[in-house]
């Protein structure tokens, strides 16, 4: 059974997109991990299943509020609440596939309904306003980094470093150690360094991230929002515009009184079909647990 797919990315944060409007594809953790394998599969940071809200049990509460549900899976086969870049790529796919028109869309996620504005060169997503709720610690190569815990519909730990040289020197080839007591469902760990002032931004920062369930990625949308909230607070601001440079490019985050708007490019680069048997995966039933951001694995 061939599976239709598309491939897209937002500032290098890449996704396999599976059109499945009626929710008929028996998606499993094993299939997701195989698709995301960068040597034996298509390669991606995660999978976005395109399914109608009335065809997925996790989206039933959104019937009437949105037509489409973003069923998001991390690269390791765990299920996640939200993905900031993912929802922007998802909206780009909906428009290019003729499933929605451009302009303003409503996309349902496990973290709620997200407003998305689709323009030719940029897509903006109105995410939950980041909520800072305490401090915790991450360790990289046994070095202790105190960070701010931030909820953006999914959990983040934002750790400041002194400069871009220290940022570049971090070894993120494996997951930073973190407190499972503070983050029982795992956490995305961001490291941010101050950038030089640039026109049009109240604050400019550079960022790297280790995402639960995917490892270090070139970009993380909700992570950029978490970093922006911390950077604005450090500058004594509640609202403002933050330029966030990630390894894959630049994202712009605008915090207003009600929401956090994440903006940047999002493109579809390929479409095609993939043979699950060639991936050594059978499409029959679930073959593993369905978890939302398990500790040490999880969401963008």
N, C-alpha and C positions, 0 to 999 in steps of 0.2 A: 504494500500500500504506500504510494508516494504521498508525501506531505508537502503541501504548498507553503512557501515561506517568502519573506522579504528580509532584507538586512538593512539596518539603518544605524545612525549614530548622532549624538549631540556632543560636540567638542571631544570626540574620541571615545566617549562612553557608548559602547556598541551593543546592539541587541538583535536577536533573531525574533522576527515577528511572525506569528502563526495566525492567519485568518481562520476563525472557527466560529462564525456567527451564531450557530445553533448549539454550540457546546458539545459537539459530537466526538471530538478528538480525545481519545483516552490518554491525556497527557500524564506522564509519570515522572518522578524525580530522576529515574535512570535516563529516560529519553531527553529530558532537559539538560542533564549533565553531558550527555553524548553530543547533543547539538552544539553546546557551548565549548566543547573541547577544541582547542585551537590547532591541534595537529590531526586529529582523527574525525573532527566534525566541521561545523561551519565557523565556529569560533565566536564567542560573545561574552559580555559581562552578565547577560541575563536573557530571559525569554519573555516576550510580551504576547499573550494570547488575546486576540481580538474577538470578543464574545458579547452578545447582547445581554443587557442586564437581566432580562427575564429568562435567560438560558443558563444562568450560573447561580448556584445556591448562595454563594458569598455576596451576591449583588442584588438579591431579591428586595432588600429594603430601599434600593434606589430606583425602583420602577416608578416612572413618572418624573423623576428628577434628571435622568440622563438616559440615553439610548445605549451607549456602549460602556462596557466594563473592561478595565485594564487588569487582566489576570497576570500578575507579575511574579516570575520565578527567578531566583538567583542562579548563578552559574553552577552551584553545587547541588541544585535540585530542591532547595528549600523555598518556601513561599514567603513573600515579603509584603509589608503593608503598602509601601509607596516607593516611587522613584521619580525624582524631579526631572532628570533628563529623559527618563523613560516615557513619562507622560507627554513630553514635548515631541519625541520621536513618534509616539503612538498617534498623536493628533496629526502629524505630518502624513503618516500612512493613511489615516482615515480619509483625508482630503485627496491624496493622490490616487487612492483606490476607488474614489467615487462613493465612499460610504458616508461622507459628510461634505458640506460646503465650507469654504474658508470663512474667516471672520471669527466670531466667538463660539466656542464649543463647550459642552459640559461632558467631562469624562469621569466616570465612577471608578474609584479605587477602594481598597480595603481601609484606607484612612479617611474616606469621605469623597465628596464630589469636588472635582477640581475644574475651575474655569480656565480655559486655554484660548489665547488669542493667536490666530494663525495669519502670518503675513508672508510674502514671498521670501524674504531674506532672514526672518527672525520669528521665533515662536516664543511666546511668553506664557507662563503658567502661574496662576495665583495659588500658591501653597499656603498651608497653615502658618500663621505668624509664629516664628520660633519662640519657644518658651524655655528660658534658662531657669534651671531648678536646683543648682548646687554644683559642687565640685567633686571630682574623682581623679584617679591617677591611672596613667598608662605608662608602661615600661617598654623601651626599645633598647635592646642590647644592655639590659640591666640598668639603663639610665631612667630615672624617674621624671615623668612629665606630668605636672598638675594641670588639669583641664577643666573646662566648664561643660557640664551636662546640659544638653539642649534637645528638646523634643520638637521635631518638625513633622509630626505624624509618624515618624520612626526615630529611633534613638541615635544620638550623636555625642561624641566627646571631643571638644575642640581644645587642642593643646597649642599654646603659643611657643614659638621659638624665636631666637634673637634676630636672625637675619637669613637671607636667602642661601648663604653658604651652609649654615647649619641645617636648613631645610633640605638642601640637595644631598647632604651627607647622611641622612637618615636611612637605615636599612629597613625597608618595608617589604622585604622578600617573604617574610612570615608575619603572622598577626602580632601586633603589639599585645602585651599582656594587659589585662584590665580586670576590674573587680566584677566577678560574677554576681556578687551580692547587690552591687549597684545596677548592673545590667544583666538580669537573668535571661533575657532574650537575645543577648549579644549586643554589639554596638559598632557603629561606624566611627572610626577614629580619624579625625582630621588634625593636621599640623599646619599652622599658618604663620607666615612671616610678613612684616610690614613691607609694602612696596613704596615706590617713589610717588609723590603727588602727581595726579594726571587731571587734565581738564574734564569737567563734567561729572566728577565723582567726589563725594565727600571723603571717602576712604578708599585706599587701594591696597589689596593684600595678595599674597601668593599662597598657594595651598597645595598640599598633597594629602591623599586619603587612602586608608586601608579599609575596604568595604567588607563587611561580614558576608560571607558566602561567595565572594568574588576575588578577594585579594586587592592589591593596589591597582587602581584604575586610573585612566587618564583624566577622568572628570567625575564629579558627583554633584548633581543638582541640589538635592536637599542638603548635602554637606556644605555646599557653597552658601546656602541660606543660613545654616547654623554658624558658619564662620563669619558671615556678614553681620549677624546679630551681635556676636561677641565683639567684633571690631568696632561697630558703632557704639556699643556700651563702653568700650575702652576709651573712645573719643568723647564720651559724655553726651552722646546723641541717642535719641529714642527712635527716630525715623531718619531716613536718608538713602543715598545711592552709593552702592559699593561695587567697585570693579574687582572681580575675583579672577586672578590668573591661575589656571590649572595647567597641568602638563599638555592637555589637548587643546588649549586655546583660552578664550576669555568669556566669562559669564558676567552678566550684570544683574545685581540684586537690588531691588527697591523695596524697602520696608516703609509702609505707611501705617496709619492708625489701625487698620483692619486686617491687612494681609501682607504676604511676602511675595513679590513678583520676581520670578526667575526668568531671565531672557537670554537668548543666544541662538546660534544656528542649530538646525536639526534637518538631516537629509536622509533620504532613502537611496541606497547605493546599488542594490541588486534585488532581483526577484528570481524565483525558480522553484524547483522541487527537490526533495531529498528523500532517499530510500532508507527508512529505519532499519531494514535488514542489513544494509551495508554498514550501519552503525552498530550492528549486533544488538538491536533493541526490538522486542516484539510489542506491538500495540495491543495489549490485552490486559486490562485491569491495572490496578495500582501495584507497584512493586517496592514501595517504600513508604515511610511516614510522611505525612504532609504537615510541615511545621512552619510557623511564622517566626523567622529569624531565630533559629536555635542558637544557644550560646556557642560562640566560636564560629558560627556560620550565620547567614541570614541576609538582611536586606540592604538596598541602596538608600 
